[in-house]
């Protein structure tokens, strides 16, 4: 009986450790995805702002001004 309990205890400890490792991996992946999404969101915002300013740049060039490239 004691052997069975010890064996089950070891199985549960192994499962617990596997779960802990999986959770740590998932948390790291979540952090990387969140960071990527923040960068992508920032890039989207910049591009949307540039598109919103496109007519101003075009009219500035038409009036003889120098347009900045970027």
C-alpha positions as CSV (number, residue, x, y, z in Angstrom):
1,X,0.0,0.0,0.0
2,X,2.8,2.4,0.9
3,X,4.5,1.7,-2.4
4,X,1.4,2.6,-4.3
5,X,1.0,5.9,-2.4
6,X,4.7,6.8,-3.0
7,X,4.4,5.9,-6.7
8,X,1.2,8.1,-7.0
9,X,2.9,10.9,-5.1
10,X,5.8,10.9,-7.6
11,X,3.4,10.8,-10.6
12,X,1.6,13.8,-9.2
13,X,4.8,15.7,-8.5
14,X,5.9,15.0,-12.1
15,X,2.5,16.2,-13.5
16,X,2.7,19.3,-11.3
17,X,6.2,20.1,-12.5
18,X,5.2,19.6,-16.1
19,X,2.2,22.0,-15.6
20,X,4.5,24.6,-13.9
21,X,6.9,24.4,-16.9
22,X,4.0,24.7,-19.4
23,X,2.6,27.7,-17.5
24,X,6.0,29.5,-17.5
25,X,6.3,28.9,-21.2
26,X,2.8,30.2,-21.9
27,X,3.4,33.3,-19.8
28,X,6.6,34.0,-21.7
29,X,4.8,33.5,-25.0
30,X,2.0,35.8,-23.9
31,X,4.6,38.5,-23.0
32,X,6.3,38.2,-26.4
33,X,2.9,38.4,-28.2
34,X,1.8,41.4,-26.2
35,X,5.0,43.2,-26.9
36,X,4.7,42.4,-30.6
37,X,1.1,43.7,-30.6
38,X,2.2,46.9,-29.0
39,X,4.9,47.5,-31.6
40,X,2.5,46.6,-34.4
41,X,-0.2,48.9,-33.0
42,X,2.3,51.8,-32.8
43,X,3.3,51.2,-36.4
44,X,-0.3,51.2,-37.5
45,X,-0.9,54.5,-35.7
46,X,2.1,56.1,-37.3
47,X,1.0,54.9,-40.8
48,X,-2.5,56.1,-40.2
49,X,-1.2,59.5,-39.2
50,X,1.0,59.6,-42.3
51,X,-2.0,58.8,-44.5
52,X,-4.0,61.5,-42.8
53,X,-1.3,64.0,-43.5
54,X,-0.7,62.9,-47.1
55,X,-2.9,65.7,-48.6
56,X,-0.9,68.3,-46.6
57,X,2.4,67.0,-47.9
58,X,1.1,67.0,-51.5
59,X,-0.3,70.5,-51.2
60,X,3.0,71.6,-49.6
61,X,5.0,70.2,-52.6
62,X,2.6,71.8,-55.0
63,X,3.2,75.3,-53.4
64,X,6.9,74.9,-54.0
65,X,7.9,73.8,-50.5
66,X,10.3,71.0,-49.8
67,X,8.8,67.8,-48.6
68,X,10.5,65.6,-46.0
69,X,11.1,62.0,-46.9
70,X,10.7,59.4,-44.2
